[in-house]
Amino acid sequence: MWYNGLMADIETFDVYAMASGTTYPEDTLSICFDGKKARQYAQLERKIDSAKRDDDIPSLEAELETLKEELKETSVTVLLRGLSARKREEINDLLDSEFGILEANSTPSKERARKERAYYTLYSIQTITNASGATASVSDWDVDKMDQWLVMLPDYYRAKLESKIVELTFKSDFYEQVEISTDF
């Protein structure tokens, strides 16, 4: 029997190793830091869609492809992983210790909400990879550095990042609550 690449011996096996191999949903998000070229790219796409003559399309598509390659050089790919319920509880405990326990049905302060976003992002990001394939880790970042990075992101990408984290959090919660009813 195989589990996450480990052979489970029928006589004995390491249940700790199996549990440490637990995986959560992952997804990637591309973030572009050159707004001027991104706008040019969007304008070219619209030009292609509205081109009246088929003769114009090949040259526009070639221009679009060149711009796409230039955009890749100013972009990163962020690998995100959903958070376990335990990690989400840990974040809430950190926030409660700093801001006090949030009363039921109350709205968190702007500072608490900002810090919560930074914690979720910090713990969700696994790696950030640039166009040349170099990978950076945020594992040595603290929540304040993550908050600063989020402030530097263009609004559009910050919103996409937050949306993706919410989606993965939902998927992780579903994963932890689902009961597999299949006999193996």
N, C-alpha and C positions, 0 to 999 in steps of 0.2 A: 504494500500500500504506500502510495506517494502522497505527501502533503507539502506544498510549496517547495518542491525540489528535494525534500528530505525523505529518506526511506524510513518508514515506520515499521520497525521489527515487530512481528506478531507477539513475541515473548515480552519484549520491553521496548519502550520508546520514551522520548523526552517530551512530556506534555507541556513543559515550560517553553521549549523551542517551538512547538506548534502554536501556542498562544502568542508568542512574540512575533509570529509570522502573520498575524491578523492584518488585513489590508482594508483600506477605506477607499471610497471613490476618488478618482483623480481626473483632472482635466487641465488643459493648457489655455492660456490667453496670450495673444500677441499685443504688445503695447508699442506704439510708434511715438517717437519723441520729436519728429519733424512735422509740425503742423502745416507749414507752408506747402511741403510736398504732398502731404496727405490731402490737402484741399485741391491741389492741382490734379491729383489722381482721381478724386471724386468728380471734378469738372470734366476730365477726359472720359470717364465712364459715361457721364450724361451725354457728352458729345457723340460718343459711339452709339448710344441708344437712340439718339435723335438724328443720326446721319441720314441725309436724304439720298445720297448716292453711294452705292456699294463700292465705288472706286476709292472713296475717302477712308473706308473702314480699315483696310490693311495698314495704311500709314499711321492712323490713329492707334491701332492695336500695337504696332511696333513701338510707338512713343509710350504707350501705357506700360508695355513690358519693361522698357528701359527705366521708367519711373518706379516701377515695382521693385526692381533690383536696387535702386538707390534708396528706396524706403526701407528695404530689409536691413541695410547698413545702419540705420538709425532706430532699429527696433530690437526689442527683447522678447523672449518667450518665457512666460512665467508658468511653472508647474505648480499646481495647487492640489492639495489633498483635503478631503473632508475631515472634520474634527470629531473625535469620540465624545460621548456624553460626559465622560470623566474630564476631558480637557475643557469642555464648555463650562462644567461646574467649577473647575480650577480658575477659569477666567472670571466667573461671577464672584468667586471668593476673593480674588485679588481686587476686583472693583468694589465689593462690599467693604473690604478692609480700608480702602482709600477714601471712598465716598459715603460710606454707611449703607445699611441694608435698604434696598429699594422697596418702598411700600407697594402692596398690590394695587394694580390699576393706576399707578402714578407714572408720570412722564420723567424719564431720566434727564438730568441736567445736560447741557450741551457738552460740557467737559467730560462727563461720564460716557456719553454716547460716542464722542470722538475717541476716547481711550479704548472703549469696547471695540470699535472698528479697527483700531490699530492692533489690539491683541489678537482679534480673529484673523487679521491679515498676517501678522507675524507668525502665528502658529499654522496657518494654512499654506503659506508659501514654502515649497520644498527647495526649489532652485530657480534661478533666473539665468537664462542663456542668451548670449548675444549672437549676432549674425555669423561670427567666425567660429561659433561653437564653444567659446569660453563660458564656463559656468561659475556663477557666484552663489554663495549661500548667505542667507540672512540669519543663520543660527547664532551668530555672535552679536546680532543687533539686539538692542533693548526696545521697549515699547515706544519710547520717545523718538528714537531714530526712525522707527517704522512710521510713526506719525508724521515726521518731517518728510519722509519719502512720499507718503500719500498726498501731502500738501503740494509737492512738486509735480505730481502727475497731472496731465490734462484732465479736466472734469469728466470728459466723455469716457476715458479709460478708467478713471477712479470708479465711476458708476458701474462700468462693465465688470471690474474686478470685484466690487462689493456684491453685485448680482450673482457672479459665479460662485463666490464664497457662500452666499445664502443657499444657492442651489445645491452645492456639495454638502453643506450642513444638513439640509433636508434629506438628501440621499443617505448620509451617514446615519441619521436618526432612524430612517426607515430600515437600513441594514441592521441596526442594533435591535430593532423591535420585531423583525420578521422571524417567523418560526418556520424552519424548513420541514415540510411534512413528507418528505420523500425518504424511503428506505434506500440506503446505498448498498 
